[in-house]
Amino acid sequence: MGAGQLARMMGEAARAAGVTLTVLASSLDDSALATSEASIIGEPTDMAALEQLAEAVDVVTFDHELVDLEQIAALEAGGVVVRPNAHALKCAVDKGYQRKTFDGAGIAVPRFIVVASASDPLLNGFLDSVGTPVVKSARGGYDGRGVRFPASRAETLEVINEMTSFGSVVVEERLNLRAELALVAVRGVHGEYASYPLVTTVQSRGMCIEVRFPAEVDESTAHEATRLGRKIANLIDAVGVVAIEFFFTDRGLIVNEIALRPHNSGHWTIEGARTSQFTNHLLAVSGQKLQSTEPVAPAVVMVNVVGADEPSSLEAAQGIAGVHVHDYGKSWRPDRKLGHVTVVGDDPHAVHVTAWEGARAYGTRTRES
């Protein structure tokens, strides 16, 4: 379900995983049509299109969370194999449910409250305890969308009133961050578990612009991330990739969000690991044995290419030695993710410099961190 760049890269990995990929695309212009074996045109919330997809495949999986959970559950009730299933997927689709589930399991999350209006009786006491919070749409937000940072108590209430007209919101404490980190793990049909190394992520305007392996943290923090990855994957009975975004604070690791699909923070694994996240996701959801997540070099940097004010030059980036360029086949538009570049090597500093050289040649609007 879905035919964006994640499905495009799944299509590129399909042969290595021994599967045939059919995509449900909203448009003939969708990125993944170039790499899939077959396609169905329809919206991800059109039950007739979902049933058509289900009839064409053995297993349904996802490249986004913008789905109707009741429709997914109905497919499962009708005997369709869906991985991850609707129960697991709810943790990725609904941030309020995710927060409550993890908090109840003793997994550290920001202090939070889920409200349906600014008149919620618990809201004022919560704001007294945390100060000026972050406000997030419970459903539908990504890449910084659906997240607001009000500057005052009055603005907080205005933002909540505005955002709750579209659904419930998560109101949570602002944290002082030492770093942002991510872990991509994979869980198989029978509970097999493997994880890629922890990475550092760099954000700009709510969007990830860079991923660095290895993560710039101590070994105990990396071990704790792996432990939490396994705990979360087992808790929700996930199948396929489980990507976890962490806030690293003075209180340790705090879970920000999860995704149950290949994730931007794992794109480095295409060249940087023995098996990419895309191949392992397809192996997992098709019931096959997971493959090695071991990195192939001491350092890897991935930089997202985001459309600048003027069209970019794919050829210029491809001409730089050592730069692996991934073009998503999208038309240029300012602030649109057009692709990414990855550099693999022995020296973290040199890898970082070369990756940004490639991204700038491609024409990204983002700046080196």
PyMOL commands that set and color helices and strands:
alter all, ss='L'
color gray80, all
select helices_A, chain A and resi 5-17+31-34+47-56+69-77+86-93+95-104+123-130+153-163+219-235+264-266+269-272+277-285+314-318+348-362
alter helices_A, ss='H'
color red, helices_A
select strands_A, chain A and resi 22-25+38-41+112-115+134-137+147-148+169-172+179-187+193-195+199-204+207-213+240-249+252-259+299-306+324-327+337-345
alter strands_A, ss='S'
color yellow, strands_A
deselect
rebuild
show_as cartoon
